[in-house]
């Protein structure tokens, strides 16, 4: 949840600081990193290692085991969710400059509003997800995500842009949060390895997403969001395949 909020509020605060000076977000980020370094060195302590944790094992071996089971579809889905999020974050301002001549300050306000939606989803709606119903919620979340993306090409005002962004954020936040829970349950006790694999897939999405969608924006402009919506709906197939597979780690 905290990682998800960081991804949302980071661009929001950057937009607010960018209204003061285009270089200020980078200066503020550098200062924050230094403060975190001092915090980590003074406060955080290395936990005591017990049992298997004492032995030095290679992560790829543990990771390859997980990819033999149906949890691999959740890893791929995690990539898809972050891929779409990174794609929107990297193209939203560029697209809205053409649509409504959006400013960095206005962008910061929109991301701040969507951040509040993210927090509301992760802190409130997720509590209603009952054990065993995760896949239904994820499928519904991707449909909401697609609706938000389909709204973006029709942006005609700042308010409409904020509504479309918030709808997308609601679906994306719900999918990300429930997916983490489902992945933990599906890992067969290999929580650390599963979390590391999920984080790696997220990073891949954050690397490839901006490159792909900004390139596509230069070719097709607003229609990039039609493709994004289609990918959001196609990713539901990964959840369908996951549900139909019986090769699970839960019983191990």
Phi, psi and omega in degrees: 000316182294323177295316179298318178294324178297320178295330181275311184285338177302304177299327180295309180295323177299322178294320179294316179290327180295337177291334178278311178201138181293340180268344184298321178302324180288321178296316180296321179295319179297317178296319179297319178298318179296318179296320178294325179297314179294320179298314182296321183286332184262326189256314186287138180240145178288125181289152178291137181265134181226152175059230184295337182294339180289326182284144180270106179247149179277129180299321181305327180294313178295322179295321181294329177295317181297325182290352178275352183245175186291350176297342179298330179291331176288325175297313180296323179293323177299319176299316183297318181296314180288326177303314180291320179296314180295324178296318179292316181299325184277342184246344188302309182293318180300319180290318183287340174297318178288324185283308187227012180055050183294147178256162177303323179294316178296321178298319178299319178297319181294317180290329176294317178297317179293330176295323176294322176297317178302313181296320180296320180294312184287330181267344184237300185296321184300331180296339181275352181283116181270153179300127181099348181253010186301318184294326178295318178294320180295317178298316177298322180296321180291328176294317177297318177302315180297321179298316178299319179292322179291336179284330188301317181299342182263014181300127178231353180207166180295321180296316179297320178298321179293321179295314180299317179296321180292321177297315177300314182298320180301313179293316182294317180296318180296316180297315182297315185290313180294326180297321178299316179297314181295321179296321178297317180292330185272355188280351180064034180091349179272060186298314182297316180295318179295318179295319178296320179294319178297318180295324177295318178294323176298317180297322177298320177297323181285339176276310186282324184306303180299321180297314184289311187285326176291324175296317181293326180297325180290343182259316188240359179052235188296337181293351177300330181282337172294318178295319179300317179296319179297320178293324178298318179288322179295328181296340177299332178300327178297322179288322178297315179296320178301315182294328183277347181273141180257359183275085185246158177263357187301327184273357183272000000 
